[in-house]
Amino acid sequence: MDVARGQQKLQDNSSTLQCTDEETIASKEAGGQRHRHKQNPDYVLRTGLAGGLAACAAKTVVGPLDRVKILFQASNPQFAKYTGSWFGVVTAMRDINRQDGIRGLFRGHSATLLRIFPYGSIKFLAYEQIRSQLITSPAQETPLRRLLSGSLAGVTSVFFTYPLEVIRVRLAFETKKDSRSSLSSICRQIYKEQPSNALSSSTQSNSLPNTVVAASTPKTGFVNFYRGFTPSLVGMLPYAGMSFLTHDTATDWLRLPSLAPYTTTARPTTSLDPNGPPILRYWAELLAGGIAGLVSQTASYPLEVIRRRMQVGGAVGDGHRLGMVETAGKVWRDNGWRGFWVGLTIGYIKVVPMAAASFFVYERMKIVLGV
């Protein structure tokens, strides 16, 4: 009797181990299939298109707020008096509308769309591809890997589209109707601007040979289109990383069994990834995106202020550019620690709906495109 029970127990254990092994193998095969699916050129193109359209839609929603935010962050003399209050935002928008009409509220928006489509396309595409490399199984769905995937995707997109961002900020910074610059003239101006120490080096070195002065003086050129790139790069790490991490975490919460009947709907059978998670309802997706925008904006805002100051550095003062450390020191001397949070209120007003719209349109465009 005992021998029979022992044999039965061994058979049960063997069956359990066999089932576990089969489930593990099935899980790995599913993960491998999903990984190969995301390398499909068709998936890559559709994901890039969905990301670009999502970014354009989100930026259009908050275009007027973006214009006012840039004027506040960069301490435009004409609008400095409006900073620090909710009424200041409304008053600034009213003055812009009175002076230039609706087009004034969207000044620089064409350059924004030219930049934001490739930016959004590269960002979402890079995230999907990097994520598929770093997270190949459910066991690897960790916050650190999600954070790293988002950060690398953000850095990749910024690197390729940053010159267009500098041009866009310059266009948005101009407020005088009689001194509006064309796109080509702004590009020439940025190209010819010199570092703040260029003239001082030449004036203080009259006793040195011209060749020595020329060799020690930083050159102008295409590098000017990457002004503020260092704080942008540093700021993008927490911004994009926290944005994707928060969004993915929020969507996981909203897909919990207790909430799923109210927050999700079935995935279309035409999807290229029919085994993917259920789709969130529109309000749940907007909620997840809004939370992601709130968290990411808070994490990266001081660096964004420094970046804006560096980008418009050649348009104010003596026309020379400052480095990241010098710009941060100037912000501290002028306004103290509060200077690093100037415009944060309007930042929230802008980023929360922008992130919500971006993730919402991206997820919905993936459905439309059958991704």
C-alpha angles and dihedrals in degrees: 000000000000090000091052091049090049092052091048091051091050090051091050091049090047091051091049092050090047092052091047092050091048091050090049092049091047090050092050092047091050090049091049092049091050090048092051090045092058090053089059110117089223090056091046093052095045093047091050092050092048091050094049094049091046092053093048092049092048094049092048091054092057100030097120093046090049091055093051092044092056091050090051097045094047092047095237103198093226093055103031090099091063098057123108103040142070090236089055091063092051092044092049091051090048092051092048091049091048093049102039107007126228090322089063091060089055097042108146091016094119089057087046092057092046088055101035098054095060089036094055092040093053094041097054093037092049091047093053092047097043091044091053089055098045098037112045099152139025089256089064094055093113128149091241094055092046091049092049093047092052094045094051091047091052094048091049093052094045093051093057098042105033098104090059089051092055091051091047093052091050091053092049092047095060114093106163111097094204094054102045114149126217122235092255094048092050090051090051091047093051091046093054099044117115133213117265092252096050098088094037089054092053096044094047093047102057090128092057125084115266091242091059092049092047092050094050097044115090113242128236122232142090091345087075089069087065094055108142091017094127095059088040090055093046092043093048092059094067095029101054093030095052091041095057093036093051093044094050092045092048092049090051090054092047090052094054112129092249092055103029096089089060102034107037141058133194120282114245115257089229092066118118087225104045091164093059124112120287117273120257119238115252097260093047092051091049090049093051092048093047092052090049091053093049094051096042094048092053092049096052108027101106091055090048091057090052090048093052092050091051093047094056095036093110093050095060136044116007094340097254126127127240129210125242095265093045091049092050090049092051092050089051094048094047101044110001120225091330089067091070090058099045109137095013091130092056086041090062091045089053105037100044096059091035093055091042091051093044097053092039095052091042094054092043093047089052087058093047092048092045095243 
